[in-house]
Amino acid sequence: MHWYYGTPMGWGGFAMMGLTMLLFWGGLAALIVVLLRRPAGIGHDDSATRILEERLARGEIDTEEFERVRKSLRAR
């Protein structure tokens, strides 16, 4: 009977397994950070609408222009 002391992968296999695990967990952590830091889709539209309302209040644009641009913003 022969006893096998060691692994068929050797040190190279363990190094690749460790590197792959590190890449997986690092990628997962990076994905979570990107998703948490991404601004909500509403924020950009609200700021654009706010600026548009300020321009209307200052008299830079009329109500027709306001409605046309607001519809265009909501369509995006």
PDB file of N, CA, C and O in Angstrom, chain B, residues numbered from 101:
ATOM      1  N   MET B 101       0.840  -1.159   0.000  1.00  0.00           N
ATOM      2  CA  MET B 101       0.000   0.000   0.000  1.00  0.00           C
ATOM      3  C   MET B 101       0.896   1.236   0.000  1.00  0.00           C
ATOM      4  O   MET B 101       1.852   1.332   0.770  1.00  0.00           O
ATOM      5  N   HIS B 102       0.562   2.186  -0.890  1.00  0.00           N
ATOM      6  CA  HIS B 102       1.345   3.416  -0.981  1.00  0.00           C
ATOM      7  C   HIS B 102       0.532   4.584  -0.439  1.00  0.00           C
ATOM      8  O   HIS B 102      -0.622   4.791  -0.813  1.00  0.00           O
ATOM      9  N   TRP B 103       1.152   5.324   0.431  1.00  0.00           N
ATOM     10  CA  TRP B 103       0.521   6.528   0.964  1.00  0.00           C
ATOM     11  C   TRP B 103       1.030   7.713   0.179  1.00  0.00           C
ATOM     12  O   TRP B 103       2.225   7.829  -0.094  1.00  0.00           O
ATOM     13  N   TYR B 104       0.112   8.593  -0.182  1.00  0.00           N
ATOM     14  CA  TYR B 104       0.495   9.768  -0.962  1.00  0.00           C
ATOM     15  C   TYR B 104       0.575  10.953  -0.020  1.00  0.00           C
ATOM     16  O   TYR B 104      -0.441  11.379   0.529  1.00  0.00           O
ATOM     17  N   TYR B 105       1.756  11.486   0.173  1.00  0.00           N
ATOM     18  CA  TYR B 105       1.949  12.659   1.023  1.00  0.00           C
ATOM     19  C   TYR B 105       2.108  13.873   0.132  1.00  0.00           C
ATOM     20  O   TYR B 105       3.147  14.040  -0.507  1.00  0.00           O
ATOM     21  N   GLY B 106       1.123  14.698   0.080  1.00  0.00           N
ATOM     22  CA  GLY B 106       1.148  15.882  -0.773  1.00  0.00           C
ATOM     23  C   GLY B 106      -0.146  15.965  -1.558  1.00  0.00           C
ATOM     24  O   GLY B 106      -1.095  15.220  -1.311  1.00  0.00           O
ATOM     25  N   THR B 107      -0.163  16.850  -2.470  1.00  0.00           N
ATOM     26  CA  THR B 107      -1.363  17.022  -3.285  1.00  0.00           C
ATOM     27  C   THR B 107      -0.986  16.922  -4.752  1.00  0.00           C
ATOM     28  O   THR B 107       0.153  17.209  -5.119  1.00  0.00           O
ATOM     29  N   PRO B 108      -1.917  16.523  -5.584  1.00  0.00           N
ATOM     30  CA  PRO B 108      -1.612  16.463  -7.006  1.00  0.00           C
ATOM     31  C   PRO B 108      -1.455  17.853  -7.625  1.00  0.00           C
ATOM     32  O   PRO B 108      -0.888  17.987  -8.710  1.00  0.00           O
ATOM     33  N   MET B 109      -1.955  18.890  -6.939  1.00  0.00           N
ATOM     34  CA  MET B 109      -1.843  20.239  -7.490  1.00  0.00           C
ATOM     35  C   MET B 109      -0.433  20.803  -7.321  1.00  0.00           C
ATOM     36  O   MET B 109       0.056  21.523  -8.191  1.00  0.00           O
ATOM     37  N   GLY B 110       0.201  20.488  -6.240  1.00  0.00           N
ATOM     38  CA  GLY B 110       1.510  21.061  -5.960  1.00  0.00           C
ATOM     39  C   GLY B 110       1.379  22.502  -5.505  1.00  0.00           C
ATOM     40  O   GLY B 110       0.268  22.990  -5.296  1.00  0.00           O
ATOM     41  N   TRP B 111       2.503  23.185  -5.349  1.00  0.00           N
ATOM     42  CA  TRP B 111       2.483  24.570  -4.872  1.00  0.00           C
ATOM     43  C   TRP B 111       1.887  25.516  -5.905  1.00  0.00           C
ATOM     44  O   TRP B 111       1.233  26.491  -5.535  1.00  0.00           O
ATOM     45  N   GLY B 112       2.091  25.257  -7.154  1.00  0.00           N
ATOM     46  CA  GLY B 112       1.537  26.126  -8.197  1.00  0.00           C
ATOM     47  C   GLY B 112       0.020  26.130  -8.187  1.00  0.00           C
ATOM     48  O   GLY B 112      -0.610  27.168  -8.392  1.00  0.00           O
ATOM     49  N   GLY B 113      -0.564  24.958  -7.947  1.00  0.00           N
ATOM     50  CA  GLY B 113      -2.023  24.864  -7.893  1.00  0.00           C
ATOM     51  C   GLY B 113      -2.590  25.620  -6.707  1.00  0.00           C
ATOM     52  O   GLY B 113      -3.619  26.286  -6.827  1.00  0.00           O
ATOM     53  N   PHE B 114      -1.923  25.522  -5.559  1.00  0.00           N
ATOM     54  CA  PHE B 114      -2.385  26.254  -4.386  1.00  0.00           C
ATOM     55  C   PHE B 114      -2.245  27.759  -4.601  1.00  0.00           C
ATOM     56  O   PHE B 114      -3.112  28.526  -4.182  1.00  0.00           O
ATOM     57  N   ALA B 115      -1.169  28.185  -5.246  1.00  0.00           N
ATOM     58  CA  ALA B 115      -0.972  29.611  -5.517  1.00  0.00           C
ATOM     59  C   ALA B 115      -2.070  30.128  -6.455  1.00  0.00           C
ATOM     60  O   ALA B 115      -2.609  31.212  -6.233  1.00  0.00           O
ATOM     61  N   MET B 116      -2.399  29.372  -7.486  1.00  0.00           N
ATOM     62  CA  MET B 116      -3.447  29.790  -8.415  1.00  0.00           C
ATOM     63  C   MET B 116      -4.813  29.805  -7.734  1.00  0.00           C
ATOM     64  O   MET B 116      -5.628  30.691  -7.987  1.00  0.00           O
ATOM     65  N   MET B 117      -5.058  28.826  -6.874  1.00  0.00           N
ATOM     66  CA  MET B 117      -6.322  28.780  -6.153  1.00  0.00           C
ATOM     67  C   MET B 117      -6.439  29.993  -5.227  1.00  0.00           C
ATOM     68  O   MET B 117      -7.504  30.605  -5.144  1.00  0.00           O
ATOM     69  N   GLY B 118      -5.370  30.340  -4.543  1.00  0.00           N
ATOM     70  CA  GLY B 118      -5.388  31.501  -3.664  1.00  0.00           C
ATOM     71  C   GLY B 118      -5.566  32.797  -4.434  1.00  0.00           C
ATOM     72  O   GLY B 118      -6.314  33.677  -4.008  1.00  0.00           O
ATOM     73  N   LEU B 119      -4.880  32.920  -5.569  1.00  0.00           N
ATOM     74  CA  LEU B 119      -5.001  34.114  -6.396  1.00  0.00           C
ATOM     75  C   LEU B 119      -6.423  34.246  -6.955  1.00  0.00           C
ATOM     76  O   LEU B 119      -6.983  35.342  -6.988  1.00  0.00           O
ATOM     77  N   THR B 120      -6.989  33.142  -7.384  1.00  0.00           N
ATOM     78  CA  THR B 120      -8.356  33.163  -7.913  1.00  0.00           C
ATOM     79  C   THR B 120      -9.352  33.563  -6.829  1.00  0.00           C
ATOM     80  O   THR B 120     -10.277  34.332  -7.090  1.00  0.00           O
ATOM     81  N   MET B 121      -9.169  33.051  -5.627  1.00  0.00           N
ATOM     82  CA  MET B 121     -10.061  33.407  -4.527  1.00  0.00           C
ATOM     83  C   MET B 121      -9.913  34.891  -4.187  1.00  0.00           C
ATOM     84  O   MET B 121     -10.910  35.566  -3.930  1.00  0.00           O
ATOM     85  N   LEU B 122      -8.689  35.401  -4.184  1.00  0.00           N
ATOM     86  CA  LEU B 122      -8.449  36.808  -3.911  1.00  0.00           C
ATOM     87  C   LEU B 122      -9.099  37.688  -4.981  1.00  0.00           C
ATOM     88  O   LEU B 122      -9.708  38.707  -4.655  1.00  0.00           O
ATOM     89  N   LEU B 123      -8.976  37.308  -6.239  1.00  0.00           N
ATOM     90  CA  LEU B 123      -9.605  38.066  -7.321  1.00  0.00           C
ATOM     91  C   LEU B 123     -11.126  38.047  -7.224  1.00  0.00           C
ATOM     92  O   LEU B 123     -11.783  39.056  -7.478  1.00  0.00           O
ATOM     93  N   PHE B 124     -11.676  36.904  -6.857  1.00  0.00           N
ATOM     94  CA  PHE B 124     -13.128  36.792  -6.724  1.00  0.00           C
ATOM     95  C   PHE B 124     -13.650  37.711  -5.631  1.00  0.00           C
ATOM     96  O   PHE B 124     -14.561  38.503  -5.875  1.00  0.00           O
ATOM     97  N   TRP B 125     -13.085  37.617  -4.423  1.00  0.00           N
ATOM     98  CA  TRP B 125     -13.566  38.429  -3.310  1.00  0.00           C
ATOM     99  C   TRP B 125     -13.270  39.910  -3.523  1.00  0.00           C
ATOM    100  O   TRP B 125     -14.073  40.759  -3.137  1.00  0.00           O
ATOM    101  N   GLY B 126     -12.139  40.228  -4.128  1.00  0.00           N
ATOM    102  CA  GLY B 126     -11.830  41.624  -4.443  1.00  0.00           C
ATOM    103  C   GLY B 126     -12.794  42.193  -5.466  1.00  0.00           C
ATOM    104  O   GLY B 126     -13.241  43.333  -5.338  1.00  0.00           O
ATOM    105  N   GLY B 127     -13.116  41.403  -6.479  1.00  0.00           N
ATOM    106  CA  GLY B 127     -14.089  41.846  -7.482  1.00  0.00           C
ATOM    107  C   GLY B 127     -15.477  42.024  -6.901  1.00  0.00           C
ATOM    108  O   GLY B 127     -16.189  42.966  -7.250  1.00  0.00           O
ATOM    109  N   LEU B 128     -15.859  41.123  -6.018  1.00  0.00           N
ATOM    110  CA  LEU B 128     -17.165  41.243  -5.376  1.00  0.00           C
ATOM    111  C   LEU B 128     -17.226  42.488  -4.498  1.00  0.00           C
ATOM    112  O   LEU B 128     -18.228  43.202  -4.512  1.00  0.00           O
ATOM    113  N   ALA B 129     -16.172  42.756  -3.738  1.00  0.00           N
ATOM    114  CA  ALA B 129     -16.124  43.958  -2.908  1.00  0.00           C
ATOM    115  C   ALA B 129     -16.151  45.218  -3.769  1.00  0.00           C
ATOM    116  O   ALA B 129     -16.831  46.184  -3.422  1.00  0.00           O
ATOM    117  N   ALA B 130     -15.427  45.223  -4.880  1.00  0.00           N
ATOM    118  CA  ALA B 130     -15.421  46.383  -5.777  1.00  0.00           C
ATOM    119  C   ALA B 130     -16.811  46.609  -6.379  1.00  0.00           C
ATOM    120  O   ALA B 130     -17.249  47.752  -6.506  1.00  0.00           O
ATOM    121  N   LEU B 131     -17.493  45.547  -6.742  1.00  0.00           N
ATOM    122  CA  LEU B 131     -18.842  45.670  -7.290  1.00  0.00           C
ATOM    123  C   LEU B 131     -19.796  46.270  -6.269  1.00  0.00           C
ATOM    124  O   LEU B 131     -20.615  47.123  -6.612  1.00  0.00           O
ATOM    125  N   ILE B 132     -19.700  45.837  -5.026  1.00  0.00           N
ATOM    126  CA  ILE B 132     -20.561  46.373  -3.970  1.00  0.00           C
ATOM    127  C   ILE B 132     -20.283  47.861  -3.765  1.00  0.00           C
ATOM    128  O   ILE B 132     -21.216  48.651  -3.621  1.00  0.00           O
ATOM    129  N   VAL B 133     -19.005  48.246  -3.750  1.00  0.00           N
ATOM    130  CA  VAL B 133     -18.655  49.658  -3.571  1.00  0.00           C
ATOM    131  C   VAL B 133     -19.201  50.500  -4.723  1.00  0.00           C
ATOM    132  O   VAL B 133     -19.739  51.583  -4.496  1.00  0.00           O
ATOM    133  N   VAL B 134     -19.066  50.014  -5.950  1.00  0.00           N
ATOM    134  CA  VAL B 134     -19.559  50.766  -7.105  1.00  0.00           C
ATOM    135  C   VAL B 134     -21.074  50.912  -7.038  1.00  0.00           C
ATOM    136  O   VAL B 134     -21.601  51.986  -7.328  1.00  0.00           O
ATOM    137  N   LEU B 135     -21.774  49.862  -6.663  1.00  0.00           N
ATOM    138  CA  LEU B 135     -23.232  49.936  -6.592  1.00  0.00           C
ATOM    139  C   LEU B 135     -23.702  50.857  -5.473  1.00  0.00           C
ATOM    140  O   LEU B 135     -24.718  51.537  -5.617  1.00  0.00           O
ATOM    141  N   LEU B 136     -22.976  50.883  -4.365  1.00  0.00           N
ATOM    142  CA  LEU B 136     -23.380  51.745  -3.255  1.00  0.00           C
ATOM    143  C   LEU B 136     -23.058  53.213  -3.519  1.00  0.00           C
ATOM    144  O   LEU B 136     -23.763  54.092  -3.023  1.00  0.00           O
ATOM    145  N   ARG B 137     -22.020  53.493  -4.279  1.00  0.00           N
ATOM    146  CA  ARG B 137     -21.642  54.877  -4.558  1.00  0.00           C
ATOM    147  C   ARG B 137     -22.361  55.464  -5.759  1.00  0.00           C
ATOM    148  O   ARG B 137     -22.309  56.673  -5.982  1.00  0.00           O
ATOM    149  N   ARG B 138     -23.026  54.626  -6.530  1.00  0.00           N
ATOM    150  CA  ARG B 138     -23.721  55.112  -7.725  1.00  0.00           C
ATOM    151  C   ARG B 138     -24.912  55.964  -7.296  1.00  0.00           C
ATOM    152  O   ARG B 138     -25.718  55.525  -6.475  1.00  0.00           O
ATOM    153  N   PRO B 139     -25.034  57.177  -7.839  1.00  0.00           N
ATOM    154  CA  PRO B 139     -26.167  58.021  -7.452  1.00  0.00           C
ATOM    155  C   PRO B 139     -27.475  57.448  -7.982  1.00  0.00           C
ATOM    156  O   PRO B 139     -27.505  56.774  -9.012  1.00  0.00           O
ATOM    157  N   ALA B 140     -28.522  57.721  -7.275  1.00  0.00           N
ATOM    158  CA  ALA B 140     -29.841  57.258  -7.704  1.00  0.00           C
ATOM    159  C   ALA B 140     -30.218  57.955  -8.998  1.00  0.00           C
ATOM    160  O   ALA B 140     -29.795  59.086  -9.236  1.00  0.00           O
ATOM    161  N   GLY B 141     -30.993  57.309  -9.823  1.00  0.00           N
ATOM    162  CA  GLY B 141     -31.387  57.877 -11.097  1.00  0.00           C
ATOM    163  C   GLY B 141     -32.229  59.134 -10.970  1.00  0.00           C
ATOM    164  O   GLY B 141     -32.299  59.932 -11.905  1.00  0.00           O
ATOM    165  N   ILE B 142     -32.863  59.317  -9.830  1.00  0.00           N
ATOM    166  CA  ILE B 142     -33.741  60.463  -9.646  1.00  0.00           C
ATOM    167  C   ILE B 142     -32.939  61.737  -9.400  1.00  0.00           C
ATOM    168  O   ILE B 142     -33.379  62.816  -9.796  1.00  0.00           O
ATOM    169  N   GLY B 143     -31.793  61.642  -8.768  1.00  0.00           N
ATOM    170  CA  GLY B 143     -31.022  62.807  -8.375  1.00  0.00           C
ATOM    171  C   GLY B 143     -30.650  63.712  -9.531  1.00  0.00           C
ATOM    172  O   GLY B 143     -30.764  64.931  -9.411  1.00  0.00           O
ATOM    173  N   HIS B 144     -30.211  63.158 -10.639  1.00  0.00           N
ATOM    174  CA  HIS B 144     -29.821  63.979 -11.785  1.00  0.00           C
ATOM    175  C   HIS B 144     -31.021  64.697 -12.377  1.00  0.00           C
ATOM    176  O   HIS B 144     -30.924  65.867 -12.748  1.00  0.00           O
ATOM    177  N   ASP B 145     -32.130  64.021 -12.467  1.00  0.00           N
ATOM    178  CA  ASP B 145     -33.332  64.627 -13.031  1.00  0.00           C
ATOM    179  C   ASP B 145     -33.839  65.738 -12.125  1.00  0.00           C
ATOM    180  O   ASP B 145     -34.288  66.776 -12.613  1.00  0.00           O
ATOM    181  N   ASP B 146     -33.773  65.535 -10.802  1.00  0.00           N
ATOM    182  CA  ASP B 146     -34.241  66.557  -9.877  1.00  0.00           C
ATOM    183  C   ASP B 146     -33.403  67.820  -9.984  1.00  0.00           C
ATOM    184  O   ASP B 146     -33.950  68.923  -9.971  1.00  0.00           O
ATOM    185  N   SER B 147     -32.089  67.682 -10.088  1.00  0.00           N
ATOM    186  CA  SER B 147     -31.250  68.871 -10.173  1.00  0.00           C
ATOM    187  C   SER B 147     -31.492  69.601 -11.494  1.00  0.00           C
ATOM    188  O   SER B 147     -31.503  70.832 -11.527  1.00  0.00           O
ATOM    189  N   ALA B 148     -31.685  68.858 -12.573  1.00  0.00           N
ATOM    190  CA  ALA B 148     -31.959  69.492 -13.861  1.00  0.00           C
ATOM    191  C   ALA B 148     -33.303  70.206 -13.831  1.00  0.00           C
ATOM    192  O   ALA B 148     -33.431  71.306 -14.369  1.00  0.00           O
ATOM    193  N   THR B 149     -34.306  69.595 -13.208  1.00  0.00           N
ATOM    194  CA  THR B 149     -35.622  70.221 -13.105  1.00  0.00           C
ATOM    195  C   THR B 149     -35.555  71.448 -12.210  1.00  0.00           C
ATOM    196  O   THR B 149     -36.217  72.450 -12.480  1.00  0.00           O
ATOM    197  N   ARG B 150     -34.772  71.380 -11.161  1.00  0.00           N
ATOM    198  CA  ARG B 150     -34.619  72.522 -10.256  1.00  0.00           C
ATOM    199  C   ARG B 150     -34.001  73.708 -10.993  1.00  0.00           C
ATOM    200  O   ARG B 150     -34.458  74.841 -10.845  1.00  0.00           O
ATOM    201  N   ILE B 151     -32.961  73.443 -11.787  1.00  0.00           N
ATOM    202  CA  ILE B 151     -32.325  74.508 -12.571  1.00  0.00           C
ATOM    203  C   ILE B 151     -33.314  75.078 -13.576  1.00  0.00           C
ATOM    204  O   ILE B 151     -33.362  76.289 -13.792  1.00  0.00           O
ATOM    205  N   LEU B 152     -34.097  74.207 -14.184  1.00  0.00           N
ATOM    206  CA  LEU B 152     -35.092  74.658 -15.153  1.00  0.00           C
ATOM    207  C   LEU B 152     -36.137  75.549 -14.482  1.00  0.00           C
ATOM    208  O   LEU B 152     -36.541  76.565 -15.047  1.00  0.00           O
ATOM    209  N   GLU B 153     -36.572  75.173 -13.281  1.00  0.00           N
ATOM    210  CA  GLU B 153     -37.538  75.988 -12.549  1.00  0.00           C
ATOM    211  C   GLU B 153     -36.946  77.339 -12.168  1.00  0.00           C
ATOM    212  O   GLU B 153     -37.647  78.351 -12.198  1.00  0.00           O
ATOM    213  N   GLU B 154     -35.667  77.367 -11.809  1.00  0.00           N
ATOM    214  CA  GLU B 154     -35.016  78.633 -11.474  1.00  0.00           C
ATOM    215  C   GLU B 154     -34.947  79.546 -12.704  1.00  0.00           C
ATOM    216  O   GLU B 154     -35.157  80.754 -12.595  1.00  0.00           O
ATOM    217  N   ARG B 155     -34.655  78.966 -13.867  1.00  0.00           N
ATOM    218  CA  ARG B 155     -34.606  79.769 -15.092  1.00  0.00           C
ATOM    219  C   ARG B 155     -35.982  80.347 -15.425  1.00  0.00           C
ATOM    220  O   ARG B 155     -36.089  81.481 -15.891  1.00  0.00           O
ATOM    221  N   LEU B 156     -37.033  79.562 -15.184  1.00  0.00           N
ATOM    222  CA  LEU B 156     -38.389  80.049 -15.411  1.00  0.00           C
ATOM    223  C   LEU B 156     -38.703  81.182 -14.443  1.00  0.00           C
ATOM    224  O   LEU B 156     -39.295  82.187 -14.835  1.00  0.00           O
ATOM    225  N   ALA B 157     -38.310  81.027 -13.182  1.00  0.00           N
ATOM    226  CA  ALA B 157     -38.571  82.047 -12.174  1.00  0.00           C
ATOM    227  C   ALA B 157     -37.825  83.344 -12.476  1.00  0.00           C
ATOM    228  O   ALA B 157     -38.342  84.426 -12.200  1.00  0.00           O
ATOM    229  N   ARG B 158     -36.631  83.255 -13.032  1.00  0.00           N
ATOM    230  CA  ARG B 158     -35.865  84.458 -13.374  1.00  0.00           C
ATOM    231  C   ARG B 158     -36.359  85.111 -14.661  1.00  0.00           C
ATOM    232  O   ARG B 158     -35.984  86.243 -14.967  1.00  0.00           O
ATOM    233  N   GLY B 159     -37.190  84.408 -15.410  1.00  0.00           N
ATOM    234  CA  GLY B 159     -37.715  84.949 -16.649  1.00  0.00           C
ATOM    235  C   GLY B 159     -36.827  84.682 -17.850  1.00  0.00           C
ATOM    236  O   GLY B 159     -37.017  85.290 -18.904  1.00  0.00           O
ATOM    237  N   GLU B 160     -35.866  83.787 -17.712  1.00  0.00           N
ATOM    238  CA  GLU B 160     -34.976  83.473 -18.827  1.00  0.00           C
ATOM    239  C   GLU B 160     -35.687  82.657 -19.904  1.00  0.00           C
ATOM    240  O   GLU B 160     -35.338  82.745 -21.081  1.00  0.00           O
ATOM    241  N   ILE B 161     -36.675  81.870 -19.510  1.00  0.00           N
ATOM    242  CA  ILE B 161     -37.444  81.055 -20.460  1.00  0.00           C
ATOM    243  C   ILE B 161     -38.924  81.251 -20.178  1.00  0.00           C
ATOM    244  O   ILE B 161     -39.304  81.649 -19.077  1.00  0.00           O
ATOM    245  N   ASP B 162     -39.755  80.974 -21.169  1.00  0.00           N
ATOM    246  CA  ASP B 162     -41.202  81.076 -20.960  1.00  0.00           C
ATOM    247  C   ASP B 162     -41.774  79.703 -20.628  1.00  0.00           C
ATOM    248  O   ASP B 162     -41.042  78.714 -20.591  1.00  0.00           O
ATOM    249  N   THR B 163     -43.072  79.642 -20.387  1.00  0.00           N
ATOM    250  CA  THR B 163     -43.694  78.389 -19.943  1.00  0.00           C
ATOM    251  C   THR B 163     -43.675  77.319 -21.030  1.00  0.00           C
ATOM    252  O   THR B 163     -43.556  76.133 -20.723  1.00  0.00           O
ATOM    253  N   GLU B 164     -43.791  77.724 -22.300  1.00  0.00           N
ATOM    254  CA  GLU B 164     -43.743  76.729 -23.369  1.00  0.00           C
ATOM    255  C   GLU B 164     -42.380  76.051 -23.422  1.00  0.00           C
ATOM    256  O   GLU B 164     -42.279  74.831 -23.554  1.00  0.00           O
ATOM    257  N   GLU B 165     -41.323  76.878 -23.316  1.00  0.00           N
ATOM    258  CA  GLU B 165     -39.965  76.323 -23.308  1.00  0.00           C
ATOM    259  C   GLU B 165     -39.756  75.419 -22.091  1.00  0.00           C
ATOM    260  O   GLU B 165     -39.136  74.359 -22.181  1.00  0.00           O
ATOM    261  N   PHE B 166     -40.296  75.871 -20.943  1.00  0.00           N
ATOM    262  CA  PHE B 166     -40.187  75.089 -19.710  1.00  0.00           C
ATOM    263  C   PHE B 166     -40.814  73.716 -19.879  1.00  0.00           C
ATOM    264  O   PHE B 166     -40.193  72.708 -19.540  1.00  0.00           O
ATOM    265  N   GLU B 167     -42.036  73.661 -20.399  1.00  0.00           N
ATOM    266  CA  GLU B 167     -42.733  72.384 -20.578  1.00  0.00           C
ATOM    267  C   GLU B 167     -42.016  71.489 -21.585  1.00  0.00           C
ATOM    268  O   GLU B 167     -41.915  70.279 -21.383  1.00  0.00           O
ATOM    269  N   ARG B 168     -41.518  72.088 -22.673  1.00  0.00           N
ATOM    270  CA  ARG B 168     -40.833  71.301 -23.698  1.00  0.00           C
ATOM    271  C   ARG B 168     -39.562  70.658 -23.137  1.00  0.00           C
ATOM    272  O   ARG B 168     -39.314  69.473 -23.362  1.00  0.00           O
ATOM    273  N   VAL B 169     -38.772  71.423 -22.421  1.00  0.00           N
ATOM    274  CA  VAL B 169     -37.521  70.895 -21.871  1.00  0.00           C
ATOM    275  C   VAL B 169     -37.806  69.896 -20.746  1.00  0.00           C
ATOM    276  O   VAL B 169     -37.107  68.890 -20.620  1.00  0.00           O
ATOM    277  N   ARG B 170     -38.818  70.165 -19.936  1.00  0.00           N
ATOM    278  CA  ARG B 170     -39.148  69.239 -18.846  1.00  0.00           C
ATOM    279  C   ARG B 170     -39.606  67.883 -19.395  1.00  0.00           C
ATOM    280  O   ARG B 170     -39.240  66.842 -18.850  1.00  0.00           O
ATOM    281  N   LYS B 171     -40.397  67.888 -20.459  1.00  0.00           N
ATOM    282  CA  LYS B 171     -40.815  66.631 -21.082  1.00  0.00           C
ATOM    283  C   LYS B 171     -39.601  65.890 -21.644  1.00  0.00           C
ATOM    284  O   LYS B 171     -39.511  64.666 -21.558  1.00  0.00           O
ATOM    285  N   SER B 172     -38.679  66.645 -22.215  1.00  0.00           N
ATOM    286  CA  SER B 172     -37.466  66.037 -22.758  1.00  0.00           C
ATOM    287  C   SER B 172     -36.626  65.403 -21.637  1.00  0.00           C
ATOM    288  O   SER B 172     -36.061  64.324 -21.815  1.00  0.00           O
ATOM    289  N   LEU B 173     -36.551  66.073 -20.496  1.00  0.00           N
ATOM    290  CA  LEU B 173     -35.793  65.520 -19.363  1.00  0.00           C
ATOM    291  C   LEU B 173     -36.439  64.247 -18.820  1.00  0.00           C
ATOM    292  O   LEU B 173     -35.749  63.288 -18.476  1.00  0.00           O
ATOM    293  N   ARG B 174     -37.750  64.248 -18.748  1.00  0.00           N
ATOM    294  CA  ARG B 174     -38.451  63.075 -18.209  1.00  0.00           C
ATOM    295  C   ARG B 174     -38.375  61.879 -19.168  1.00  0.00           C
ATOM    296  O   ARG B 174     -38.462  60.728 -18.740  1.00  0.00           O
ATOM    297  N   ALA B 175     -38.214  62.161 -20.465  1.00  0.00           N
ATOM    298  CA  ALA B 175     -38.140  61.075 -21.454  1.00  0.00           C
ATOM    299  C   ALA B 175     -36.817  60.317 -21.359  1.00  0.00           C
ATOM    300  O   ALA B 175     -36.721  59.179 -21.818  1.00  0.00           O
ATOM    301  N   ARG B 176     -35.800  60.941 -20.768  1.00  0.00           N
ATOM    302  CA  ARG B 176     -34.490  60.279 -20.668  1.00  0.00           C
ATOM    303  C   ARG B 176     -34.461  59.275 -19.594  1.00  0.00           C
ATOM    304  O   ARG B 176     -33.434  58.630 -19.380  1.00  0.00           O
TER     305      ARG B 176
END
